[in-house]
Amino acid sequence: MTTDLQTAVSRIASVNPATGEVLGELDCAGSTEVHAAVARARAAQREWSECGVRNRVNVLRRFQQILLSRKREVARSITQEAGKPYVESLLTEVLVVLDAARFLIENAYPLLREEKLPHGNLALKTKSGRILREPYGVVGIISPWNYPFSIPATEVLAALVAGNAVVLKPSEFTPLIAFELQSLLREAGAPNDVLHVLPGDGATGAALVRSDIDKLVFTGSVATGRRIAQVAADRLLPVVLELGGKDPMLVLDDADVDVASSAAVWGAFVNAGQACLSVERCYVHEKL
């Protein structure tokens, strides 16, 4: 019975929540696989960093073009695995990633270039200062199921364009779309080992937190975030924690009640209420 239980928990299944169809089954990455992936990412990161901002931006540009040409297919894959309506998959997932790629392509140079640092200390008049922006190294990302494409993709793109390598652990409920992201980036020219996707459950995430990564980005519950912060504090691992919460809504006296009530309903029920941001207005210029 113990052997059967161990076998059962070592695999995860991606299930279409609308139909119950099993889309795929994957082995959970164990501690050995996690540490091996981090080691391969570290070995690849130096060359990726040294290839220069221009080459990394070109990879993002090709990724953007490929994703734009396949936006409908990717949106359908998100809908199939996460269960959200196709329009939401397209607008809040695919188009968000396209826009994030655009931002990084346009701003990578000014954000990452060397910057002179002036000072007014007369005792250091003959000295000069500068800010050098260097990559952390290997960034670990643990992403959620509510936005299984846009959240990890925007984080991965930002880390990669800065010269980091990434080890991504997607939600156990939506692992397949993370592999789609990996495939798109590799097709765009990203070296295989600068992005690793590790499917798994909480044990896989815990192993990633304890591995030899240089920074961690986590999106999830407060309870899990608290445990991650405690583990990270032991070795001063830099972390970004986006945790659960409840957003208030302020309606002022001069507001249009019909508009405000519509916004309240939209904010409460979009993505089945599993959203971590508020949007007053959304303008889409691309013809879909």
Secondary structure as the mmCIF struct_conf table of DSSP 4:
data_model
#
loop_
_struct_conf.conf_type_id
_struct_conf.id
_struct_conf.beg_label_comp_id
_struct_conf.beg_label_asym_id
_struct_conf.beg_label_seq_id
_struct_conf.end_label_comp_id
_struct_conf.end_label_asym_id
_struct_conf.end_label_seq_id
HELX_RH_AL_P HELX_RH_AL_P1 THR A 2 VAL A 9
TURN_TY1_P TURN_TY1_P1 SER A 10 SER A 10
STRN STRN1 ARG A 11 VAL A 15
TURN_TY1_P TURN_TY1_P2 PRO A 17 THR A 19
STRN STRN2 VAL A 22 ASP A 27
HELX_LH_PP_P HELX_LH_PP_P1 CYS A 28 ALA A 29
HELX_RH_AL_P HELX_RH_AL_P2 SER A 31 GLU A 50
TURN_TY1_P TURN_TY1_P3 CYS A 51 CYS A 51
HELX_RH_AL_P HELX_RH_AL_P3 VAL A 53 SER A 69
TURN_TY1_P TURN_TY1_P4 ARG A 70 ARG A 70
HELX_RH_AL_P HELX_RH_AL_P4 LYS A 71 ALA A 82
HELX_RH_AL_P HELX_RH_AL_P5 TYR A 86 SER A 89
HELX_RH_PI_P HELX_RH_PI_P1 LEU A 90 VAL A 94
HELX_RH_AL_P HELX_RH_AL_P6 LEU A 95 LEU A 112
BEND BEND1 ARG A 113 ARG A 113
STRN STRN3 GLU A 115 LEU A 117
HELX_RH_3T_P HELX_RH_3T_P1 LEU A 122 LEU A 124
TURN_TY1_P TURN_TY1_P5 LYS A 125 THR A 126
STRN STRN4 GLY A 129 ILE A 131
BEND BEND2 GLY A 137 GLY A 137
STRN STRN5 VAL A 138 ILE A 142
BEND BEND3 TRP A 145 TYR A 147
TURN_TY1_P TURN_TY1_P6 PRO A 148 PHE A 149
HELX_RH_AL_P HELX_RH_AL_P7 SER A 150 VAL A 161
TURN_TY1_P TURN_TY1_P7 ALA A 162 GLY A 163
STRN STRN6 ALA A 165 LYS A 169
TURN_TY1_P TURN_TY1_P8 GLU A 172 PHE A 173
BEND BEND4 THR A 174 THR A 174
HELX_RH_AL_P HELX_RH_AL_P8 LEU A 176 GLU A 187
TURN_TY1_P TURN_TY1_P9 ALA A 188 GLY A 189
HELX_RH_3T_P HELX_RH_3T_P2 ASN A 192 VAL A 194
STRN STRN7 LEU A 195 VAL A 197
HELX_RH_AL_P HELX_RH_AL_P9 GLY A 202 VAL A 209
TURN_TY1_P TURN_TY1_P10 ARG A 210 ARG A 210
BEND BEND5 SER A 211 ASP A 212
BEND BEND6 ASP A 214 ASP A 214
STRN STRN8 LYS A 215 GLY A 220
HELX_RH_AL_P HELX_RH_AL_P10 VAL A 222 ASP A 234
TURN_TY1_P TURN_TY1_P11 ARG A 235 LEU A 236
STRN STRN9 VAL A 239 LEU A 243
TURN_TY1_P TURN_TY1_P12 ASP A 253 ASP A 254
BEND BEND7 ALA A 255 ALA A 255
HELX_RH_AL_P HELX_RH_AL_P11 VAL A 257 PHE A 269
HELX_RH_3T_P HELX_RH_3T_P3 VAL A 270 GLY A 273
BEND BEND8 CYS A 276 CYS A 276
BEND BEND9 GLU A 280 GLU A 280
BEND BEND10 GLU A 286 GLU A 286
#
